[in-house]
Amino acid sequence: MVDEDDVYWKRKKSGEELEWSHNSTHVISQLTQCFANAMVGPRSWIAGLFTRSPYKRNDKVLDFCLTPHLEQRLQKLQERMRTPFDETRPDHQEALRSLWNAAFPDIPLKGLISEQWKDMGWQGANPSTDFRGCGFISLENLLFFSRTYPASFHRLLFKQGGQRATWEYPFAVAGINVSFMLIQMLDLRSEKPRCLPGVTFVKLLGEDESAFDVLFCIAFEMMDAQWLAMRASYMEFNEVLQVTRTQLERELSLEDVHRIKDLPAYNLLYQ
């Protein structure tokens, strides 16, 4: 998976490997440039960041205490995160078919193992191999995206709008990387988050049980907006994801974010 622990603006302009998913070793990228400015993107949502103040990190993190309600919500999300994708389970198979039908409603799927899956941006004919790094939750995220914000989902799937690169990012595998990035960024594998974005997110989760799925949709839209703003190509996906993470961390540090819809980038989504 994409390494989310390195801070992108400290990287040297040396070659590094881009892993689209956990066990993928065949995709090698040469990252050609580093961006010092993480705050690029459409004015419609990014301008709001400069008129709103972020929290003071230490106070909010140190004072944060999980209430029974928040603990229950967090544990339920963590249970989802621990569920691996199992290609032998009928419900997982059905979820995969549902994703295909949402993406290509007029094209019959020939099978759960088919070259057709590459049209959605999976690495091979068997998409189940791409879930090994993030599990079933990443498929749930994509399904939620397709059902809740179908216009945004199809715009990103079919790379509509903007001046696109010759070599575009593969949609489905990019989505798995977004799910993985969010889990790391929000420190969701810990008993309770130890970072400000994670603390803010758990509070949002207390207000809306679907907050993680909605945040996935927001992050995917942010990533695509960055992709266009940076005029990126296939080999620069890792860097685009890092910039997206930085933007999202900043939005989750704003003091007036009390609901998932309060995030400035929520305005990128449309149904």
N, C-alpha and C positions, 0 to 999 in steps of 0.2 A: 504494500500500500504506500501511499505518499507519506513521506516523513514530515510530520507536522511540528516537530520539536525544534527544528533549526529556524532561526530568525532570518527571513529572506534577505534583508538588506545588508547582512554581514557576510553573505556568501561571496566568494571570489568568482570570477568569470571562467571557472573551470568546468570541464564536462562532468556530468553526474547522471546517474541512472534514474529514469522515471519509471516507477512501477505502477501500472494501471490497476493492479490488484495484488493481493498478498503473495501469491506464488508465481507471478508473471516476471520472467527474467528476459524475455525476448524483446521487450520494448526499451531501447536505449536512446536517451536524448542528450543533446548538447545544449545546455541552457546558455544562451548567447548574451544576455544582459541582465543587470540588476536594476531595480527601480527604487529610488530613494523616497519617492512620494507614493504613499499608499492610498491617498485620498483622491482618486480619479474616478470618474463615472458620471452618469447623467445628472444634470443639475436638479432635476425634479425631486430627487431624494437626497442627494449628497449635500446640498446647500444647508439643509436643516441641521447637519452635524456641527456647523460652525456657530450656531446660535444657541446651542444647548450645552450645558456643563456636564462633564462626567463625574461620577462619584469619586470620593477619595477611597482608594482601594483598601487600605489597611483597616479603616474603621468599619466598612461594610462587611468585609470578609471575616474579621475577628469577632464582630458582634452577631454574626449570622448563627441562628440556631434552628434546627429542623423541628417544626411542629409535627405532631402525629399525622396531620393531614398531608403535609409536604413529604414526610418520610414515606407514607403509603404510596403517594404518586411516584416518587423517585424509585422506590423498590419495584413498582410495577413496570416502569420504563426499563429498569436494569434487567428485569426478567426477560423482556422482549430482546434486549441486547444480547443476552446469553443464549438465545435460541438459534442454533445453526440452521442453515437451509438444508433440508433433507429431500432429495429428489425422489425418494421412495414414498413420502407421505402424500396422500391424496389431496389434502388441503393446500400443501405447498405447490403441488402440481397445478391445482386449480388457480392459485394465485398467479402463477406464471402465465397460464393461459389467459387469465383476465387482463394481465398487463398487455399481452399481445393484442387482444381484442380492443383494448382502449387505444392502443397506438395505431393499429391497422384494422379498423372494423370491417372493411370491405375485402380483406384478403384472408382467406382461410389459412390457418396454421397447419402445416403438414405433420408436425410432430414436435415433442419436447426436445428432441435432438434433430436439428434441421439447420441448413445453411441460411435459412430465412432470418435467424436471430441476428446475424451480422448486420442486417438492415436497420436494426434498432441500436446498434453500437455495442454488441457483445463481442468478445474476442474470438469466439469460435462457434461451432455448431451446437455446443452444449452450454447454455448459460449458467447451469448449476455450478460449474467450476469457478466462475467469477465471484461467487458469494462466499468463498472460503475465508476471506479476510474480514468480513463484516457481518455475515449471517443474514437471517431472514428479515431482520428489521430494515435492511436496505431495500429489499423488495417491497416491504410494506410502505416505505417512504415513497417509492416510485408509484405504487398503486394509489396512494393517497393523493399524490400530485396530479395523476391523470384524472381522478374522479372529482377533486375539489377545485382545481384550477386547470380545466382541460385546455383552455385557449393558450395559457402560458406553457403547459406541457407540450402541446403540439408545435408551438412556435420554436421551442428549444430543440425538440426532437428533429424537426425538419429544417432547422437552422434558418428560420425566416427572419428577415429584418437585418439591417446593418450590412457593412461590407465584410464579407466572410473570407476566411483564409482558404487557400487551395487544399490544405490538409487540416480538416476540422477535428475537434475532439470527438471521440465516440460517446454518444449520449448515455447509454446505459451504464457503461463502466465509469464514466465521469460521475454519475449519480451515486454509485457505490463509494467512490472516493469522497464525495461530499458528506455522505453519512458518516464515514470513518473520521473525517476531519472534525465534524461536530462533536462526536463522542470524545475525541481527544481534547479539543478546545474547551469543552465544558467540564472536563474532568469527571465524566459520568461513571467511571469505573471505581471511583472512590466511595467511601461510606457517605461522605457529603463533599460537595465541591470545595476546593481550596483556592479558587480563583474568582475574581469579580464577575466575569461573564457567566461562570457556572452558578454563582449565587443568584444573580439576576434571573437566570433561566429557570432555576428551581422555583422561584417565586412566580414566574410566568406559568410554570407547569401547574402550580397550585390553583391558578385562575382558569386554566384551560388544559384539560388532559391531552389534547391533541397538539400541544405547543411544540413538541419535538418535530412532528410531521410538518407542521406549518413552517417551522424554522428551516427545515430541510428545503422546502419550496422556495423560501426567501433566499437562502444561501445559494441555491442552484441558479436563480435569476441573477443574483449579485455576481456570481462567477461568470455567467454569460455576458453580463454588462461589462465586466472587467476584460473579458476576452476580446470584446469589440473595441473597448477604449484603448487597450494596449496593442491592438492589431496583432494579436498573438497567433501562433500557428501550433500545430500538433506537438512540437518538441518543447513548447513553453508552458504546457499545461500546469506543471508543478509550480512554477512561479506565479501563474495566475491564481492558483488555489491559495497560495500563501498570502497574496495581496487581499484576496477575498476574506481570508481568516482575519487579517488585521482590521479590515473595515467592520466586520461583524463584531469583533471584540470591542471596538469603539462604540458601536451602536448599543451593545449590551451594557455599556458603562454609563449611559446617559441617565441622569437622575429622574427624568420624567417618563421613563419606560415602566409602566405598570401592567400592561397587557401586551400580548404578542403583536397586536395591531398598532401599538405605539411605536414600533421600530420604524424609522424612516424608510427603510428598504421594503417594507411591506407594500408600499405603493407600487412596486414593480410588478406585483402579481395582478392578474386579471383573469376572470373566469370565462 
